Every structure is written in structure tokens, then in C-alpha cells.
Amino acid sequence: PIMARYVDQLLAAGKLAEGSVKFHLMKYGEEHNVLMARIAGHLEGKHLIVQCEQGVDMFVEPITGEWLQDNYEDHAVHNACMEYAERARVPSFLLQTNADLDVSRGIDGEELAASIFGGKLQTEAFGLNIEFDRGFEITAVPHQPQTVIALAVAIGAAQDKKAAFKQLLNFDPAQYATLSGFYAAYMAFSADNTDASVPVAGVLELITTLLDKGHTMPWHLAAEASIPSPQWVLARFLFPMEVQHGHVCVLREFRQAGMHTAKTLAEYVGRWMVARAFQRVRRNVVPQNSRFAAKFWMQLDLGKEVAEGTRARCPDFDVCPSRASDLLVRALEHAAGALKNFEFEPGDLQPPSMCRGDVEKEARASQHDYGELSSLWLITMPAFIHIIDFACRMLEAPQGVEAEYAFIKSGLPPRPDRVRITPANRNIARLLREGLIEAWLGREIMSKHTAREGSQSLRLDEESMAKRVCSGEV
């Protein structure tokens, strides 16, 4: 809604031509096939597609990429856009900025620079140390930021955006119209009208825009340096038919895993995890300065609990019998059933949400035709996805849970002093473990039942043959 209001402001100011913008608001979280149908409907009839990407998480390979993050929406939406572009024969572009945001999650910057960014990927550009003026008291955010990127993150997440802008940037967001560039002005407009999260890339754009104007900040760089302008990339996505053997980054592995035909999130995640079995490649490690180290460790600990609990109840457990995803899909369906009416504890979800109904109500306030929230909506989020991914890794590892845990750990920074496991994370892990156990035990019962039916059928066939022999038919 805030972006729609900003567009209205631009139209009223004559900065956009009347009728040049048609705005559709779409919220994530519905069942996978519903989301894909919505996207397909919005794409129909378009002559050009531009995907906007903050960070580089959409370039994480679905199968071979070791470290996952906020990849679900990026990969699924990208495939939907490319499917339409291929069918309609229209170009599909990428508009990308702020690669720094995701490289610290374990994405190989050198590989991306060589294969996608022409050797010019902007990394480690905003880790510059900053110092606030002596005696400066910070009340708008919990902790004093030490770097430019930490400053942008703190402002983006601040509870009181106006106070954060005024205190940390010495800028009143009500003055958004004085800023050049739509993006920086939109960040200020958003802060002036709402306390919703502001993209880190947008805050960085605003900082550099203000500095270019000669604006005085309440802080300065700790060393002789200057903050570079954020790198922006505009590029056309290649179609598989344009590349030898169709080896296009992300798209090839995505379709190879069968994720493009999944109907539900259970199918999507189940196929995803089975395709990743024994295929993850360590191209890099999560860097020492990663802001996400604690979340990786939290999910690793919970993934180990899931793996050990499953192995204890089901010693012969196999993540993907016959390399099929059926077992994992059933396990996720069990977890989805348990989550359907699950009540979370206060603070587990974004306030004031406590259950799926609360999230649906909030979504419908923005998107009036929003349907039913998928029970598995949390599992695809960056603070949850590695619980199942790490658990699957440890369960499929031939050398055992403990050895695989040690190998995963070797790719992470040292364990932080404080690793917080929220009740929501713990409950998701518990329900995943119960789902895996129930799916495996159900499979064993079904196998025994099928074997018993086969044995009975064989006896009946033998009796029938004997009668036919006695009657002279044979």
C-alpha cells in the first residue's frame, strides 16, 4: 500500500504520466499453485518483464548451492517469469543492487563475479567502519551501528522510522521531495508514512544521495575513505535455448529438480530436498563477519535434533527411497496438518499474529482477494529452511549424523556466544521430526500390508489353479 501511495504522489506531482502505472499488490504465503497462478495471470499480455532483486540470493543454485537463504520466492517467481517470457517470446530483464547484503551468507562472490557480473561484482563495499560524534546518544535503535551496512540494517528494522531517520541520518523523512532519484525519495516517503521495514539497499541509496548533496551526518568514517554509490545492474536473462545444452544458472537446476511442476509447498520443498541429496557443493564458507552466523548455528542445532530424533525412532530411515520424493512430501504433509491450527506463542510471529488466521487477516488488509495461507509458509523462510536442509543432510550422510554435523560446522564462522532458538523454530523442528517419523513408520506398515496382500493373493491363485486342475480345465 505504501508504494501505491508513493506512485499516487508521483502522479500528482506530474513526475509520472497519467495512466502509465497500473499497480497490483500481491502477498506471499498462499499455497504454491495459487501463487504461481496469480503471477501467471499478472504476466499475461505483458511485452517486457523486469525482475527487481536486492542482493544476490536468487543466484544460489537450487541443487548444488550449499547455503540456502531467502530463495523460495526468488526461484519460483523467476521460473514463472521465464516460462512466460519463453512462451510469449518477450525479453526478461534483471534490475539488481546491493550484492553485499547476501555475500555474507555464504554466496561465492568470486564465482558470481566471473559468471554473471563480468568481474565487477561490488562486495565488501559497505563494511566501512563509522564513528558517531562524541557524546552522541542513540535511542532510535537498540545498539550503536559500527559499520555503514550495520547502520542501514538498523535503520531498515527500526521500530520508529521517523526517529531513526532523524537521529541516525540527521534527516527528516518529511523532506522526501527534496531528494533526487525515485528510489531514495521513496525510502524517505515510506519512513514518513509508516514504520514498515525499509530495504537495506534503499537505505544505502539514501545515504549516498544525501552525502552527494553535502548533507552532514551525525557520524563519520573511521578511516580516510568514501562510501561508494551502490552498484546497479541491468541485464537480460538468457533463455535455455540460447545456451549450449541449456545450462542456464538457477533455471536448469530448478527444472531438473521438478520444482517447476510442484503444486503444493510440500511437493516443492520435498522435491527440492531430494534433488539436493548428495549434490551440495562447498564452493565457499560463510565468512567470519556474517551477520547471519547465529541463525545458521541455530538451524544446525535444530537440524541435528531432527536427524537424531528421527534416527532413534527409525534406525533404517532413508530420506529418499529409490531417489523419489514421496516420503519427504508425506512427512511435510504431516507437518502441514499439525501446523494448520497451531497457536504460536506471543512474539513468535510478527505482532500481533498468533496463528495462520491472524496472518491471513493482515494479508487481506492489503490484498483483498488473498485466500488461504499455506500451513508450510514458515518453512521456506531463511530462519527455517536450513532446519530441514541440515536435517536431510545428516540423515542421508553415509558416515552418520555426527560426522556430517562436524562437516557443516566447518563451513560456518565460530559459534557466537549467544544462539537464540525461538519457540517457533523449535516447534517447526519438532513437527518436522514427527512428520518424518510418521511418514517412515507409515511406509513400513504399508509395505507389510502390501506383502501380506501379495501372499494372500498368491495362496488364492494356487487354490484356484488346483481347482481348475481337478475339474479338468487345465
C-alpha positions in Angstrom: 0.0 0.0 0.0 2.8 2.5 0.8 4.3 2.0 -2.7 0.9 2.6 -4.2 0.6 5.8 -2.2 4.1 6.9 -3.4 3.1 6.3 -7.0 0.0 8.5 -6.4 2.3 11.2 -5.1 4.4 11.0 -8.2 1.3 11.2 -10.5 0.0 14.2 -8.5 3.4 15.9 -8.9 3.4 15.3 -12.6 6.5 13.1 -12.4 4.7 10.2 -14.0 2.3 10.3 -16.9 -1.4 9.7 -16.0 -2.3 6.1 -16.8 1.3 5.0 -17.1 1.2 2.8 -13.9 -1.1 0.0 -13.0 -0.3 -1.2 -9.6 -1.1 -4.7 -8.3 -0.3 -5.7 -4.7 0.4 -9.4 -4.1 1.3 -11.0 -0.8 3.3 -14.3 -0.5 2.2 -17.3 1.6 -0.7 -18.9 -0.3 -0.3 -22.4 -1.5 2.3 -22.7 -4.2 0.0 -23.4 -7.2 -2.2 -20.5 -6.1 0.7 -18.1 -6.0 2.0 -19.3 -9.4 -1.4 -18.9 -11.0 -1.6 -15.3 -9.6 1.8 -14.5 -11.1 0.9 -16.1 -14.4 -2.3 -14.0 -14.6 -0.4 -10.7 -13.9 2.2 -11.6 -16.6 -0.3 -12.4 -19.3 -0.2 -9.9 -22.1 3.0 -8.1 -21.0 5.7 -7.2 -23.5 8.6 -6.9 -21.1 9.5 -8.4 -17.7 11.8 -6.8 -15.2 12.7 -8.7 -12.0 14.0 -6.4 -9.2 16.4 -8.0 -6.9 18.0 -6.7 -3.7 21.1 -8.8 -3.0 22.2 -11.9 -4.9 20.2 -14.7 -3.2 18.4 -15.5 -6.4 21.7 -16.7 -7.9 22.0 -19.5 -5.3 21.9 -22.8 -7.3 18.9 -24.8 -6.0 20.6 -28.2 -6.1 24.3 -27.7 -5.7 24.4 -24.5 -3.7 25.4 -25.4 -0.1 24.0 -22.5 1.8 20.3 -21.5 1.3 18.6 -18.3 2.3 15.5 -16.4 1.1 15.4 -18.4 -2.1 11.8 -19.7 -2.4 10.2 -16.5 -3.8 13.2 -15.6 -5.9 13.5 -19.0 -7.7 9.7 -19.7 -8.0 9.0 -16.2 -9.4 12.0 -16.3 -11.7 10.9 -19.6 -13.2 7.3 -18.2 -13.7 8.6 -15.1 -15.4 10.9 -17.1 -17.7 8.2 -19.6 -18.6 6.0 -16.8 -19.7 8.9 -15.0 -21.5 9.8 -18.2 -23.4 6.3 -18.9 -24.4 5.4 -15.3 -25.3 8.8 -14.6 -26.8 9.4 -11.4 -24.8 12.6 -10.3 -23.1 13.1 -10.8 -19.4 15.4 -8.4 -17.5 17.1 -8.2 -14.1 17.5 -5.0 -12.1 19.8 -5.7 -9.2 21.6 -3.9 -6.5 23.3 -4.4 -3.1 25.2 -7.6 -3.6 26.9 -7.0 -0.3 23.7 -7.9 1.5 23.9 -11.7 0.7 27.5 -12.5 0.1 28.0 -12.7 3.8 25.5 -15.6 3.9 28.0 -17.8 2.1 27.4 -17.0 -1.6 30.6 -17.3 -3.6 31.3 -13.7 -4.7 34.2 -14.7 -7.0 32.1 -17.2 -8.9 29.2 -14.8 -9.3 31.6 -12.0 -10.4 33.1 -14.3 -13.1 29.9 -15.9 -14.4 27.3 -13.1 -14.0 28.7 -9.7 -13.2 31.6 -9.6 -15.6 34.2 -9.4 -12.9 32.7 -6.2 -11.4 30.6 -7.5 -8.5 30.5 -4.9 -5.7 31.4 -6.7 -2.5 32.7 -5.6 0.9 31.9 -2.0 -0.2 29.7 -1.1 2.8 31.6 -2.7 5.7 33.4 0.6 6.3 33.7 1.5 10.0 31.8 4.5 11.2 32.2 6.6 14.4 29.4 8.8 15.9 30.2 12.2 17.2 31.5 12.3 20.8 28.7 12.2 23.4 26.1 11.3 20.7 23.2 9.3 22.4 21.4 6.7 20.3 17.8 5.9 21.3 16.2 5.0 18.0 17.8 1.6 17.6 19.0 -0.9 20.3 22.7 -0.8 19.5 25.1 1.7 18.1 26.0 0.6 14.5 29.7 0.1 13.8 29.7 -0.1 10.0 27.8 1.5 7.1 26.0 -1.8 6.3 25.1 -2.2 10.0 23.7 1.3 10.0 21.5 0.6 7.0 20.2 -2.7 8.6 19.5 -0.9 11.9 17.5 1.9 10.2 15.6 -0.6 8.0 14.5 -2.5 11.0 13.9 0.4 13.4 10.5 0.4 15.2 10.2 4.2 14.8 11.3 5.1 11.3 11.0 8.8 11.7 13.1 8.9 14.8 15.7 6.6 13.2 16.0 8.8 10.1 16.2 12.0 12.1 18.7 10.6 14.7 21.0 8.4 12.6 20.9 10.3 9.3 20.1 13.8 10.6 17.3 13.9 8.0 13.6 14.5 8.4 11.8 12.0 6.1 9.0 14.5 5.5 11.5 16.3 3.2 11.4 13.3 0.8 10.5 15.6 -2.1 13.9 17.4 -1.9 15.7 14.2 -2.9 16.8 13.4 -6.4 16.0 9.9 -7.6 12.8 8.0 -7.1 14.3 5.2 -5.0 15.9 7.4 -2.3 12.9 9.6 -2.2 10.6 6.5 -1.8 12.7 5.3 1.2 12.1 8.7 2.9 8.4 8.8 1.9 7.9 5.3 3.4 9.6 6.3 6.7 7.4 9.4 6.9 4.2 7.5 6.4 4.8 4.1 8.0 7.1 2.1 10.3 7.2 -0.8 7.8 10.6 -2.4 7.1 12.8 -0.4 4.7 15.1 -2.3 2.3 18.8 -2.1 3.2 19.6 -1.3 -0.4 17.2 1.6 -0.2 18.8 3.0 3.0 22.3 2.8 1.3 20.9 4.6 -1.7 19.5 7.3 0.6 22.8 7.6 2.5 24.9 8.1 -0.7 22.2 10.5 -2.1 22.4 12.7 1.0 26.2 12.6 1.1 26.4 13.7 -2.6 24.3 16.7 -1.6 26.8 17.7 1.0 24.5 16.6 3.8 26.0 16.5 7.3 25.7 13.1 9.1 25.9 12.6 12.9 28.8 10.2 12.2 31.9 10.0 10.0 34.0 7.2 8.5 36.7 5.9 10.9 39.3 6.0 8.2 40.1 8.1 5.2 37.7 6.7 2.7 34.5 7.5 0.9 31.3 5.5 0.6 30.8 4.3 -2.9 27.5 4.6 -4.7 25.6 1.3 -4.7 26.2 -0.8 -7.8 23.2 -1.2 -10.1 23.0 -3.9 -12.7 20.5 -4.1 -15.6 20.9 -7.3 -17.6 18.8 -9.6 -19.8 18.2 -13.1 -18.7 19.3 -15.7 -21.2 16.8 -18.4 -22.3 17.9 -22.0 -22.1 17.7 -22.3 -25.9 20.4 -19.6 -26.2 22.9 -21.5 -24.2 24.8 -24.7 -25.0 22.9 -27.7 -23.5 20.5 -25.3 -21.8 22.9 -24.8 -18.9 21.4 -21.5 -17.6 22.2 -20.5 -14.0 19.5 -21.5 -11.5 16.8 -22.3 -14.1 18.4 -25.5 -15.2 18.7 -27.0 -11.7 15.3 -25.7 -10.7 13.6 -27.5 -13.5 15.8 -30.6 -13.2 14.5 -31.0 -9.6 10.9 -30.8 -10.9 10.2 -27.8 -8.7 8.5 -26.0 -11.7 5.6 -28.6 -11.7 5.1 -28.7 -7.9 1.5 -27.9 -6.9 1.9 -27.6 -3.1 4.7 -26.3 -0.8 5.1 -29.9 0.5 5.8 -31.1 -3.1 8.1 -28.1 -3.8 10.2 -28.5 -0.7 10.2 -32.3 -0.8 11.4 -32.3 -4.4 13.9 -29.6 -3.6 15.5 -31.5 -0.7 15.6 -34.9 -2.6 17.3 -33.2 -5.6 19.9 -31.7 -3.2 20.8 -35.1 -1.7 24.5 -35.8 -2.2 24.7 -32.9 -4.7 25.6 -29.9 -2.4 28.9 -28.5 -3.4 31.1 -26.5 -1.0 32.3 -23.6 -3.2 32.9 -21.3 -0.2 32.3 -20.9 3.5 30.2 -18.5 5.4 32.6 -15.5 6.2 33.7 -14.6 9.7 31.8 -11.3 9.7 28.5 -12.8 8.6 25.5 -11.2 10.3 23.6 -14.5 9.9 26.0 -16.7 11.8 23.7 -17.2 14.8 20.8 -18.2 12.6 22.9 -20.7 10.7 24.0 -22.2 14.0 20.5 -22.2 15.4 19.2 -24.1 12.4 22.2 -26.5 12.5 21.5 -27.4 16.2 17.8 -27.9 15.4 18.5 -29.9 12.3 20.7 -32.2 14.3 17.9 -32.7 16.8 15.5 -33.6 14.0 18.1 -36.0 12.5 18.9 -37.7 15.8 15.3 -38.0 16.9 14.3 -39.5 13.6 17.2 -41.9 13.5 16.5 -43.0 17.1 12.9 -44.0 16.2 13.6 -45.2 12.7 17.2 -46.7 12.6 16.8 -47.6 8.9 15.4 -44.2 7.8 16.1 -43.3 4.2 15.5 -39.7 3.1 14.7 -40.6 -0.5 14.0 -44.3 -1.1 14.6 -45.1 -4.7 15.6 -41.4 -5.2 11.9 -40.4 -5.0 10.5 -37.5 -3.0 7.3 -39.3 -1.9 8.4 -39.9 1.6 9.6 -36.3 2.2 6.4 -35.0 0.7 4.3 -37.1 3.0 6.4 -36.0 6.0 5.8 -32.4 5.1 2.1 -33.0 4.6 2.0 -34.5 8.2 3.8 -31.3 9.5 1.4 -29.1 7.5 -1.6 -30.9 9.0 -0.2 -30.2 12.5 0.5 -26.6 11.7 -2.9 -25.9 10.2 -4.5 -24.8 13.5 -1.3 -24.4 15.6 -1.2 -21.5 18.0 2.2 -19.8 18.3 3.4 -18.1 21.4 3.3 -14.3 21.7 6.3 -12.8 19.8 6.9 -15.9 17.7 5.3 -14.3 14.6 5.2 -10.7 13.5 3.0 -9.0 16.1 0.1 -9.3 16.6 -0.1 -12.6 14.7 -0.5 -15.8 16.7 -1.8 -18.2 14.1 -2.5 -18.6 10.4 -5.8 -16.8 10.7 -4.1 -13.7 12.0 -1.6 -13.7 9.2 -4.4 -14.1 6.6 -6.3 -11.2 8.1 -3.3 -9.0 7.9 -2.6 -10.0 4.3 -6.3 -9.3 3.3 -5.9 -5.8 4.6 -3.5 -5.2 1.7 -4.7 -7.8 -0.8 -8.4 -8.2 -0.6 -8.7 -11.4 -2.6 -6.0 -13.1 -0.5 -7.0 -16.7 0.0 -5.7 -19.3 2.5 -2.2 -19.2 4.0 -0.3 -22.4 3.3 0.4 -24.3 6.5 4.1 -24.6 5.5 4.6 -20.8 4.8 7.2 -20.5 7.6 9.4 -23.4 6.4 10.6 -21.6 3.3 11.8 -18.6 5.2 15.6 -18.0 5.8 15.4 -18.6 9.5 13.7 -22.0 9.0 14.7 -23.5 5.6 18.0 -24.9 6.8 16.4 -26.8 9.7 15.0 -29.3 7.1 18.0 -29.0 4.8 20.6 -29.7 7.5 18.4 -32.5 8.9 18.2 -34.1 5.5 22.0 -33.8 5.0 22.7 -35.5 8.3 20.1 -38.3 7.7 21.4 -39.0 4.2 25.1 -38.9 5.1 26.7 -42.4 5.0 29.2 -41.5 7.7 26.4 -40.7 10.1 24.8 -37.7 11.8 27.7 -36.6 14.0 30.3 -36.6 11.1 28.0 -34.6 8.8 27.3 -32.1 11.6 31.0 -31.6 12.0 31.5 -31.1 8.3 28.7 -28.5 8.1 30.1 -26.8 11.2 33.5 -26.5 9.4 31.9 -24.2 6.8 30.5 -21.8 9.4 32.2 -19.0 11.4 32.9 -19.8 15.1 29.8 -20.3 17.2 28.5 -16.9 18.6 28.3 -16.6 22.3 24.5 -16.3 22.0 22.5 -18.5 19.7 18.8 -17.9 20.2 16.3 -20.6 19.4 12.8 -19.2 19.3 9.7 -21.3 20.2 8.6 -21.0 16.6 11.9 -22.5 15.3 11.7 -25.3 17.9 8.1 -26.1 17.2 8.8 -26.3 13.4 11.7 -28.6 14.1 9.6 -30.8 16.4 6.8 -31.1 13.8 9.2 -31.9 11.0 10.7 -34.7 13.1 7.3 -36.1 13.9 6.3 -35.8 10.3 9.5 -37.7 9.2 8.9 -40.5 11.7 5.2 -40.8 10.9 5.9 -41.0 7.2 8.6 -43.7 7.6 6.5 -45.8 10.0 3.5 -45.4 7.7 5.7 -46.6 4.8 6.8 -49.7 6.8 3.2 -50.5 7.7 2.1 -50.1 4.1 5.0 -52.3 2.9 4.0 -55.1 5.3 0.3 -54.7 4.3 1.3 -55.0 0.6 3.4 -58.0 1.3 0.6 -59.7 3.2 -1.9 -58.9 0.4 0.6 -60.3 -2.1 1.0 -63.5 -0.1 -2.8 -63.9 0.3 -3.2 -63.3 -3.4 -0.6 -66.0 -4.2 -2.4 -68.5 -2.0 -5.7 -67.7 -3.7 -4.0 -68.2 -7.1 -2.6 -71.6 -6.0 -6.1 -72.7 -4.7 -7.7 -71.5 -7.9 -5.2 -73.4 -10.1 -5.7 -76.6 -8.0 -9.5 -76.5 -8.6 -9.0 -75.9 -12.3 -6.7 -78.9 -12.5 -9.1 -81.1 -10.6 -12.0 -80.1 -12.8 -10.0 -80.9 -15.9 -9.8 -77.3 -17.2 -6.0 -77.5 -17.1 
